[in-house]
Amino acid sequence: MLPPPEFAVVRVLGYRRDRVDRLIEAVYRGEANLAGKRTFDLPVVMHGYDCAQVDAYLAQVAALHEAHGAFRPLADPDSGVPTVGPVASRPPAFRRAIPFTRGYDPAQVDALVARIAPVLAGGVGITSAEIEEADLPLVRRGYDVERVDAYLDAVVIRLRAEGR
């Protein structure tokens, strides 16, 4: 559920624009799977793209890839219709947040996922609006927020595509 990125060009050091653009294009074509990637070996140059913006976007893509495999963030960047690969009826095993950070309460996430599972199997139950409105509290030793959000975003996209 990621729109096409628009990165700021900085006057100081930033990521080389053509290399970032090629990587993003490969993601959109479904040729790049960023699962498990934490660094991207992008060269740093003067007047490049803002490193923090690029890193944040690529981290979101990596989290979605880890949860669901390679996907095309938008079928057509001009259409505004997000698409992802199939959502497994069994959710991924969510990792705990990194030490000394907060993550989503595992009991709350597990309860929400338990409500989602029958719907993904073709049954009835929770709607995309209910998932979006879910208020997951942050706790110490909780589930990694980006991974849970990536999974829930993919579920919402699927349910909306099915009109639920």
Buried (B, 14 or more C-beta within 10 A) or exposed (E): BBEEBEBEEBEEEBBBBEBBBEBBEBBBEEEBBBBEBEEBEBEEBEEBBBBEBBBEBBBBBBBBBBBBBBBBBBEEEEEEEBBBBEBEEEBBEBEBBEEEEEBBBBEBBEEBBEEBBEBBEEEEBBBBEBBEEBEBEEBEEBBBBBBBBBBBBBBBBBBBEEEB
